């Protein structure tokens, strides 16, 4: 029996069974659905993309996977080189893993060990944001800030190794003033906090964070698992403010295979590059650098570049703002739009209870959560399909 995610199995509704996919559509036996959430924000090119399919098939004819321990291969070498040339600044060193959550774990482990290697053993604390979500593994739960997801907060209480602050510059400055000598990193979802409620904030906060991290010798980590590859309207938020460590996942492979990467700059990498074997990063996911995943990621990046995806994303935002302009309802607390993300936050979560079924009947797959009704569509969506998604959201309130 399948144990489904984020569900009370005793009371859950029967999930929709998908029998086929194509473009932005999911097909059940009796319905055609626009996937308004891109399979948890990853399927940016849509489903059954012929070039992505071909990349997988061509690599599969050679081999599907070999371990990176003592071995290497062309797809992982090419992807590392592509990311080195494509990412901003000196984010040049790629450590691959099999999911975004694990990639954040790797980033946190790197940040801690970086200072342990320097014998700055007092730097055991992490600064993070309120409403943070970085994954469901144990350390990512610890740095997260949402009891709806992270039972560990109830079981263990607040961690003495993590400080959470709001996205306010004053709070940021106070935290650095108080804790700077104990901090190894500041970890953020830049500009857009996804599972914490599609919360959006200004880039000035990140610019000040960069200044403070430089001033106090703290590593800045951007978790762009959700925000990377254009979701905020920027290619990466790291193009605006340069972190020391960047974490990518989800759309890295166009949603085809679970894969992620933790990318470090020269300063961080050199903190491990030593004759002392104890200074090595002792981490190694079995499927890191998977050949199929690297091959499809390379093709995904190529499509993103060649087909000017940033223009597609800006058009999605333009249409969304136009269609949502003037729309309001007393039950709605706020409507937020950034890049290819729109979120309707309601005061009372019961207001959107039943929306998933309503959307299904209107040809849209949606997965609202808590107080949030949102869409993060594939970038290949056509205008009339996007309007159908937005109209369905608005019709619910009528």
BELCORGI-V85159 format. One record per pair of residues at least 24 apart in sequence whose C-alpha atoms are under 7 Angstrom apart, sorted by the first residue. I is the first residue (numbers start at 1). GAP is how many residues later the second one is. Records with the same first field share a line. If there is no record, write none. Layout:
I->GAP, GAP
//
This chain:
21->26, 27
22->25, 26
23->24, 25
24->354, 357
31->332
32->331
33->327, 330, 331, 332
34->329, 330, 331
35->329, 330, 342
36->328, 329, 330, 339, 340, 341, 353
37->329, 338, 339, 340
38->338, 339, 340
41->185, 209, 335
42->208, 209, 212, 213
43->208, 211, 212, 335
44->207, 210, 334, 335
45->209, 333, 334, 335
46->332, 334
52->244, 247, 248
55->240, 241, 244
56->236, 239, 240
59->233, 236
60->232
64->227, 228
65->225, 226, 227
66->224
67->219, 220
68->220, 221
75->216, 219, 220
76->213, 215, 218
79->215, 219
88->150, 151
89->153
90->175, 176
91->172, 173, 174
92->171, 172, 173
93->170, 171, 172
94->167, 168, 169, 170
95->166, 167, 168
96->164, 165, 166, 192, 193
97->162, 163, 164, 188, 190, 191, 192
98->160, 161, 162, 189, 190
99->150, 159, 160, 161
100->125, 148, 149, 150, 160
101->33, 34, 35, 36, 39
103->144, 157, 158, 159
104->30, 36, 119, 143
105->34, 35
106->156
107->138, 155
111->73, 74, 108
112->72
114->154, 157, 158
115->69
117->154, 162
122->60
123->58, 59, 60, 61
124->37, 58, 59, 60
125->36, 37, 57, 58, 59
126->35, 36, 37, 57, 58, 59, 60
127->35, 36, 37, 56, 58, 59, 60
128->35, 36, 37, 58, 59, 60
129->35, 36, 37, 38, 59
130->34, 35, 36
131->65
132->61, 64
133->62, 63
167->34, 38
168->37
169->36
180->36
183->35
184->34, 35
185->33, 34, 35, 36
186->33, 34, 35
187->33, 34, 35
188->33, 34, 35
189->33, 34, 35
190->32, 34, 47
192->35
194->32
197->175
198->145
206->35
207->34
219->25
220->24, 25
221->24, 25
222->24, 25
223->24, 25
224->24
225->24, 25
226->24
230->80, 83
231->108, 109, 110
232->106, 107, 108
233->77, 80, 81, 105, 106, 107
235->75
252->45
253->40, 43, 44, 47
254->43, 46
257->36
259->34
312->67
313->26, 27, 66
314->25
316->24
340->36, 37
341->34, 35
342->32, 33, 34
343->29, 30, 31, 32
344->28, 29, 30
345->26, 27, 28
346->25, 26
347->24
359->33
362->30
364->25
//
